[in-house]
Amino acid sequence: MPAGGHPVARNASFARLTPQHVEHFRKLLGHEVNSVTYATDPDDMNLLPYNVDWIKKYRGQSQLVLKPSTTAQVSQVLAYCHAENLAVVPQGGNTGLVGGSVPVFDEIVLSTGRLNAIRHFDDVSGIVVAEAGVVLESLDNYVGERGFMCPLDLGAKGSCHIGGNVATNAGGLRVLRYGSLHGSVLGLEVVLADGTVVDMLRTLRKDNTGYDLKQLFIGSEGSLGVITAVSLLTPPRLPSTQVGIFAVSTFEDVQRLFIAARRHVGEILSAFEFWDRTSQQLVETQLPTAGTPHLFDAPFYVLLETQGSDADMDREKLERFIERAMDEQKPLVENGAIAQDQTQARAFWETRENISDAATTAGACYKYDISMPVPVLYDLVNDAKAHLKQKGLYDSAQPDQDPVRFITGYGHLGDGNLHLNVVARDFTPEVTQAIEPWVYEWTQRHQGSVSAEHGVGFMKPKYVSYSKDEHSIRIMHGIKAMLDPKGIMNPYKVLQ
Amino acid sequence: MPAGGHPVARNASFARLTPQHVEHFRKLLGHEVNSVTYATDPDDMNLLPYNVDWIKKYRGQSQLVLKPSTTAQVSQVLAYCHAENLAVVPQGGNTGLVGGSVPVFDEIVLSTGRLNAIRHFDDVSGIVVAEAGVVLESLDNYVGERGFMCPLDLGAKGSCHIGGNVATNAGGLRVLRYGSLHGSVLGLEVVLADGTVVDMLRTLRKDNTGYDLKQLFIGSEGSLGVITAVSLLTPPRLPSTQVGIFAVSTFEDVQRLFIAARRHVGEILSAFEFWDRTSQQLVETQLPTAGTPHLFDAPFYVLLETQGSDADMDREKLERFIERAMDEQKPLVENGAIAQDQTQARAFWETRENISDAATTAGACYKYDISMPVPVLYDLVNDAKAHLKQKGLYDSAQPDQDPVRFITGYGHLGDGNLHLNVVARDFTPEVTQAIEPWVYEWTQRHQGSVSAEHGVGFMKPKYVSYSKDEHSIRIMHGIKAMLDPKGIMNPYKVLQ
């Protein structure tokens, strides 16, 4: 059984890689430098970065990494793999969190690293056509120089690829303002398992000619084909960004503040993040050098960001909104600060962005990425505390001996997306069994999703049924069988 | 051959309706008033509104209209139709423009008219769950009373159903600001051809657990199943709306104005519509009682609308933007006016909204709904003029005898969506053959879509291949065969 995922056996219908296969790929791609990396030992240092995911939880045994530089090459590679029954794992920046982009056994790694041209940019509409391997930050810089911005922003932007972002339907920090990739992606070029190139690479905001097939590939995690190019709608880059952090007494007030913010600064609101006192304390104690501002003690914190065209107006609007929120008979905001410059704005964001690392540093951290209706969002944290206390694992009479040390919640409130972190002293079966499947059952009862934005990958196929009904899962299998009849695309992932 | 569409023969594998069938449906639904409408004569006045589309171009011969009031009833109806090989056409408000919602032959009409409950509303996130038959305007009023608005707005809102809107992926006036339904629709409940109820009715902004199947049904025009309920993300209703009309010299300047508007009033911009001089003249001459403001003569007109939280700031921002656009060395705007009150704003919008009717009134009007990259958008109008002139049909030495009188273009510039109207004296084969497939071939050459927002329906199945590659069409057929193996759902439509 491979580490870090559900137990599976290698699918015996897949061929084992032979020297003849390698020879064939060398003929196809080998005239270009770094296009074929082969070693008999999967632990070879040249293969290792492709066999291990970045949180080092998953590790495959591939002997071969291919880096085609054109869609035609991707097509030739897959047509051959299909004919030869060779399994393939597509890989972008390898920054996923669920083991979706590394091999489970000996699958060939098909990296998008050399598919990195920007094919087209329309400076009227802001529509860009980029190949799958363009790094998100490079893409953002490219459109940024032309007055636009990527609608997508996430921590890994310096290394993740736009193709991988689309394949995993990455969410991130500004879904609230710019929506999901299901709205921003206007077209895709995809190579199917048998090498067929499907050209859905339109640059149109509206197109109602038949079923919107590209949507199937957004979030399919490479299991239906390889995305080779993306047409993306990018919004104009507006010059004014304002950031504030606010102390709030209750989760109900966090929600009321969100409603009020959408009313009074709605057109410029670009992020509404929240975290609890435990998250703040973890950042202050675990990552004290990070320059985290300790502004005030509070049960909840909200980071609110605006983006607009006029700095003076935006700031006036935000200040007036916060004044009003503090002046209410029952104030929505107890305390707060608006960043005075970009350095302070950066420090505010750092606090929010460091929570995940602070929790990881504090112990053995169980991380869950849940979405649910906003009103019940924080109930999961409270219920998890009560549940683990009742199991005798947390908040006992002798807290210094509790197996679970911290339970904390934070996330993208505007998206109904909670990151629940349970920090134990060690990863133990006792703790694991107390949390899982309890957390998934809780999510199902509250009509939530067991993977809001991280995807299914190798980690969660057995949990999909907590968020999808049996008929949906049956249809998914039907689509997979239709597009990839031999099942060679990213096997053991997404669907069980 | 039925009127108004491509020639097809009735599919002989479908059963003919028998008294036993009708009896069965009466047992299923007949205890509720108006749930079963049956007549042996399809021209019976009770059936006629369901057999004829609203532009009266398409006319079917159904003898039976069913109006289930629950999802369970829809399931029972379809399970029976599936077992008995009875073909079905789902119908919402019957406001479509491509014959998608009326029978072609004797298909049973399954109306969503009694599926009209609003099931749930979350006033933190603005997510509403409505049954398919809720009229768009009613839905907008419902969420409006709670401080939100439908992200979708179109002329037919007083009669179209939200289920039909989703089934046709309706676009309309505010896609520019609020995006397409592929982003706003968070969940669907769908009944498949065999009666299976697929529950994808989540109220989550983020959910990455497997393939996003609901997307297939958005824009499938009832050919894959019946949408019975919709979960929709609605944005906050902001209190300030400003509208202006501006005279612009060239289409290049229209584009420059659009770019500038996104930079300087981007966060409040909610519509950017344009039309040409011919459109304006048609409105002024054909619908002179409509209170159309004749403000100025110009080659192009732009209607710009903003929506925001602060009327004073919005107005100042808009006025400053327009002043700047007029003060440039080469002014982007020749002349213009910002509405002083809601009555004037309404009159401005009326001009834009009356163009379609004015063109229809002026003669035999060929209407095309094309999307393409913005820079080439208006080239289609110029090229159509040159093409029809070269054919001797337009702008000849004896213009009062030309078969084609007006060629005009208008539409949603921000969406790259052009409505091309060719007004002839009469519908003649000579004119038809001169325009089609020329207009579709032109669209294909420019990477456009032959149906931006109206859909395929019965009118355009043979033109889908101008906008979709052969592999996409093959996959569409595969999905249709998987979900509706007997092909009973809305036959003769969407796919050929």
Boltz contact constraints between the chains, C-beta under 6 A:
constraints:
  - contact:
      token1: [A, 122]
      token2: [B, 373]
      max_distance: 6.0
  - contact:
      token1: [A, 124]
      token2: [B, 255]
      max_distance: 6.0
  - contact:
      token1: [A, 124]
      token2: [B, 259]
      max_distance: 6.0
  - contact:
      token1: [A, 124]
      token2: [B, 374]
      max_distance: 6.0
  - contact:
      token1: [A, 124]
      token2: [B, 375]
      max_distance: 6.0
  - contact:
      token1: [A, 125]
      token2: [B, 374]
      max_distance: 6.0
  - contact:
      token1: [A, 169]
      token2: [B, 208]
      max_distance: 6.0
  - contact:
      token1: [A, 171]
      token2: [B, 206]
      max_distance: 6.0
  - contact:
      token1: [A, 179]
      token2: [B, 179]
      max_distance: 6.0
  - contact:
      token1: [A, 179]
      token2: [B, 183]
      max_distance: 6.0
  - contact:
      token1: [A, 182]
      token2: [B, 182]
      max_distance: 6.0
  - contact:
      token1: [A, 182]
      token2: [B, 183]
      max_distance: 6.0
  - contact:
      token1: [A, 183]
      token2: [B, 179]
      max_distance: 6.0
  - contact:
      token1: [A, 183]
      token2: [B, 182]
      max_distance: 6.0
  - contact:
      token1: [A, 183]
      token2: [B, 183]
      max_distance: 6.0
  - contact:
      token1: [A, 196]
      token2: [B, 471]
      max_distance: 6.0
  - contact:
      token1: [A, 198]
      token2: [B, 471]
      max_distance: 6.0
  - contact:
      token1: [A, 198]
      token2: [B, 472]
      max_distance: 6.0
  - contact:
      token1: [A, 199]
      token2: [B, 469]
      max_distance: 6.0
  - contact:
      token1: [A, 203]
      token2: [B, 373]
      max_distance: 6.0
  - contact:
      token1: [A, 204]
      token2: [B, 371]
      max_distance: 6.0
  - contact:
      token1: [A, 204]
      token2: [B, 416]
      max_distance: 6.0
  - contact:
      token1: [A, 204]
      token2: [B, 449]
      max_distance: 6.0
  - contact:
      token1: [A, 205]
      token2: [B, 415]
      max_distance: 6.0
  - contact:
      token1: [A, 205]
      token2: [B, 416]
      max_distance: 6.0
  - contact:
      token1: [A, 206]
      token2: [B, 171]
      max_distance: 6.0
  - contact:
      token1: [A, 206]
      token2: [B, 371]
      max_distance: 6.0
  - contact:
      token1: [A, 206]
      token2: [B, 415]
      max_distance: 6.0
  - contact:
      token1: [A, 206]
      token2: [B, 417]
      max_distance: 6.0
  - contact:
      token1: [A, 206]
      token2: [B, 452]
      max_distance: 6.0
  - contact:
      token1: [A, 206]
      token2: [B, 453]
      max_distance: 6.0
  - contact:
      token1: [A, 207]
      token2: [B, 449]
      max_distance: 6.0
  - contact:
      token1: [A, 208]
      token2: [B, 169]
      max_distance: 6.0
  - contact:
      token1: [A, 208]
      token2: [B, 219]
      max_distance: 6.0
  - contact:
      token1: [A, 208]
      token2: [B, 451]
      max_distance: 6.0
  - contact:
      token1: [A, 208]
      token2: [B, 453]
      max_distance: 6.0
  - contact:
      token1: [A, 208]
      token2: [B, 455]
      max_distance: 6.0
  - contact:
      token1: [A, 209]
      token2: [B, 449]
      max_distance: 6.0
  - contact:
      token1: [A, 209]
      token2: [B, 451]
      max_distance: 6.0
  - contact:
      token1: [A, 209]
      token2: [B, 456]
      max_distance: 6.0
  - contact:
      token1: [A, 209]
      token2: [B, 464]
      max_distance: 6.0
  - contact:
      token1: [A, 209]
      token2: [B, 467]
      max_distance: 6.0
  - contact:
      token1: [A, 209]
      token2: [B, 468]
      max_distance: 6.0
  - contact:
      token1: [A, 210]
      token2: [B, 464]
      max_distance: 6.0
  - contact:
      token1: [A, 210]
      token2: [B, 468]
      max_distance: 6.0
  - contact:
      token1: [A, 210]
      token2: [B, 476]
      max_distance: 6.0
  - contact:
      token1: [A, 211]
      token2: [B, 216]
      max_distance: 6.0
  - contact:
      token1: [A, 211]
      token2: [B, 220]
      max_distance: 6.0
  - contact:
      token1: [A, 211]
      token2: [B, 476]
      max_distance: 6.0
  - contact:
      token1: [A, 212]
      token2: [B, 215]
      max_distance: 6.0
  - contact:
      token1: [A, 212]
      token2: [B, 219]
      max_distance: 6.0
  - contact:
      token1: [A, 213]
      token2: [B, 472]
      max_distance: 6.0
  - contact:
      token1: [A, 213]
      token2: [B, 475]
      max_distance: 6.0
  - contact:
      token1: [A, 215]
      token2: [B, 212]
      max_distance: 6.0
  - contact:
      token1: [A, 215]
      token2: [B, 215]
      max_distance: 6.0
  - contact:
      token1: [A, 216]
      token2: [B, 211]
      max_distance: 6.0
  - contact:
      token1: [A, 219]
      token2: [B, 208]
      max_distance: 6.0
  - contact:
      token1: [A, 219]
      token2: [B, 212]
      max_distance: 6.0
  - contact:
      token1: [A, 220]
      token2: [B, 211]
      max_distance: 6.0
  - contact:
      token1: [A, 236]
      token2: [B, 262]
      max_distance: 6.0
  - contact:
      token1: [A, 236]
      token2: [B, 263]
      max_distance: 6.0
  - contact:
      token1: [A, 236]
      token2: [B, 266]
      max_distance: 6.0
  - contact:
      token1: [A, 238]
      token2: [B, 266]
      max_distance: 6.0
  - contact:
      token1: [A, 255]
      token2: [B, 124]
      max_distance: 6.0
  - contact:
      token1: [A, 262]
      token2: [B, 236]
      max_distance: 6.0
  - contact:
      token1: [A, 263]
      token2: [B, 236]
      max_distance: 6.0
  - contact:
      token1: [A, 264]
      token2: [B, 309]
      max_distance: 6.0
  - contact:
      token1: [A, 266]
      token2: [B, 236]
      max_distance: 6.0
  - contact:
      token1: [A, 266]
      token2: [B, 238]
      max_distance: 6.0
  - contact:
      token1: [A, 266]
      token2: [B, 309]
      max_distance: 6.0
  - contact:
      token1: [A, 267]
      token2: [B, 267]
      max_distance: 6.0
  - contact:
      token1: [A, 267]
      token2: [B, 268]
      max_distance: 6.0
  - contact:
      token1: [A, 267]
      token2: [B, 308]
      max_distance: 6.0
  - contact:
      token1: [A, 268]
      token2: [B, 267]
      max_distance: 6.0
  - contact:
      token1: [A, 308]
      token2: [B, 267]
      max_distance: 6.0
  - contact:
      token1: [A, 309]
      token2: [B, 264]
      max_distance: 6.0
  - contact:
      token1: [A, 309]
      token2: [B, 266]
      max_distance: 6.0
  - contact:
      token1: [A, 313]
      token2: [B, 313]
      max_distance: 6.0
  - contact:
      token1: [A, 371]
      token2: [B, 204]
      max_distance: 6.0
  - contact:
      token1: [A, 371]
      token2: [B, 206]
      max_distance: 6.0
  - contact:
      token1: [A, 373]
      token2: [B, 122]
      max_distance: 6.0
  - contact:
      token1: [A, 373]
      token2: [B, 203]
      max_distance: 6.0
  - contact:
      token1: [A, 374]
      token2: [B, 124]
      max_distance: 6.0
  - contact:
      token1: [A, 374]
      token2: [B, 125]
      max_distance: 6.0
  - contact:
      token1: [A, 375]
      token2: [B, 124]
      max_distance: 6.0
  - contact:
      token1: [A, 415]
      token2: [B, 205]
      max_distance: 6.0
  - contact:
      token1: [A, 415]
      token2: [B, 206]
      max_distance: 6.0
  - contact:
      token1: [A, 416]
      token2: [B, 204]
      max_distance: 6.0
  - contact:
      token1: [A, 416]
      token2: [B, 205]
      max_distance: 6.0
  - contact:
      token1: [A, 417]
      token2: [B, 206]
      max_distance: 6.0
  - contact:
      token1: [A, 449]
      token2: [B, 204]
      max_distance: 6.0
  - contact:
      token1: [A, 449]
      token2: [B, 207]
      max_distance: 6.0
  - contact:
      token1: [A, 449]
      token2: [B, 209]
      max_distance: 6.0
  - contact:
      token1: [A, 451]
      token2: [B, 208]
      max_distance: 6.0
  - contact:
      token1: [A, 451]
      token2: [B, 209]
      max_distance: 6.0
  - contact:
      token1: [A, 452]
      token2: [B, 206]
      max_distance: 6.0
  - contact:
      token1: [A, 453]
      token2: [B, 206]
      max_distance: 6.0
  - contact:
      token1: [A, 453]
      token2: [B, 208]
      max_distance: 6.0
  - contact:
      token1: [A, 455]
      token2: [B, 208]
      max_distance: 6.0
  - contact:
      token1: [A, 456]
      token2: [B, 209]
      max_distance: 6.0
  - contact:
      token1: [A, 464]
      token2: [B, 209]
      max_distance: 6.0
  - contact:
      token1: [A, 464]
      token2: [B, 210]
      max_distance: 6.0
  - contact:
      token1: [A, 467]
      token2: [B, 209]
      max_distance: 6.0
  - contact:
      token1: [A, 468]
      token2: [B, 209]
      max_distance: 6.0
  - contact:
      token1: [A, 468]
      token2: [B, 210]
      max_distance: 6.0
  - contact:
      token1: [A, 469]
      token2: [B, 199]
      max_distance: 6.0
  - contact:
      token1: [A, 471]
      token2: [B, 196]
      max_distance: 6.0
  - contact:
      token1: [A, 471]
      token2: [B, 198]
      max_distance: 6.0
  - contact:
      token1: [A, 472]
      token2: [B, 198]
      max_distance: 6.0
  - contact:
      token1: [A, 472]
      token2: [B, 213]
      max_distance: 6.0
  - contact:
      token1: [A, 475]
      token2: [B, 213]
      max_distance: 6.0
  - contact:
      token1: [A, 476]
      token2: [B, 210]
      max_distance: 6.0
  - contact:
      token1: [A, 476]
      token2: [B, 211]
      max_distance: 6.0
  - contact:
      token1: [A, 478]
      token2: [B, 482]
      max_distance: 6.0
  - contact:
      token1: [A, 482]
      token2: [B, 478]
      max_distance: 6.0
